[in-house]
Amino acid sequence: MINLLKNIYRKYYVKRQEEKIISSQIDADSKSYISNYESIRKNISDPELVGLLNKCVLLSQRYSKIVIWGLKNELHTHRYIHKSFFETLQKLKIPSVWLDDTVENNKLINKSDLVFAMNHAVANIIYRHDVFYCLHNVANRPNNGSYLNLQVFNNDAFKITNLEELEASTFFHREDRTLYQSWGTDLLPGEFLEPVFNSASEKVYWVGSIWDTEHKHGNAEIIEVLKAILRKHDLEFIHKENVSLSDNIQYMRESRIAPAIGGGYQVKVDYLPCRFYKNISYGCLGISNIEYFNRYNFMLKNATNISALVGQSLTLDKETYLSCVREQQRYVELNHTYVSKLIMIFESLNKLY
């Protein structure tokens, strides 16, 4: 029994060490983006984008600092969300820290801080009445504290009455203190790359998870469909995972097309994958089988028929393709960076408290 426990612990320890190494490698790549953003921001002349950045900084001043809680050294899908929030705060020089979910780290939380936390990393959090919280999928909420529930948008939100629309895919429900919104791109206003048209490329990269559950909530089956369709067009599907931001951008920009395909369940509930916004910000055409994206009124319409979707994007001439990307980039830059996500959170908390 002792040897069995030792082996279990050893495997757990090795796994955690591997996760820390990969996490640190991914984070190291992001440091240059953080350090370079000050000069990028100074060169932004678009008044709408300048106003957006200034608004985010102004709204943040209500809090002593922003705390991103948990997943700092773990490989978890939501770590990329935490990472995007944290790096956005750092780029805007908003006081912020990223702490692991440990009992000791509760000492680093101060009065009037705003803590971001999610259900997979709250085992050791200690709630306080003088602290604000933004909680994603957390069942155990503060009894007397000031908190906002953060939910990923899908069409289940429309079953709720008295829903306030803030944007085509962003809604607020005051009665249960919930903000519904999708995740966004990890690039900020001013960082978006010039559109790229790769008519000669024979590759289609997919960066991220390919997964499924017993209830078929994942994307594994639909990815096989996508692969088969790409083969008919002599395009190679290449899967990458746990890569740096720089590598992600490079892979997307080398792709012939950059589809953001959702699985059957995701299509049914209108789950909006952040891959769609990221690919657009990296300079690629946003295409998806999630028809809800059509509410953004882009020139190029999305469709659940993946064969038609791929065929349509491959037949676009260069001028039309680049024009569509620029249109998409403008909308995403104003509505779906983590600057916009933070603003929605700050404003929702202001409505509540």
Summary of the structure (lengths in Angstrom):
residues: 353
radius of gyration: 20.8
end to end distance: 53.2
largest distance: 67.6
contacts: 1097
relative contact order: 0.12
helix: 47%
strand: 14%
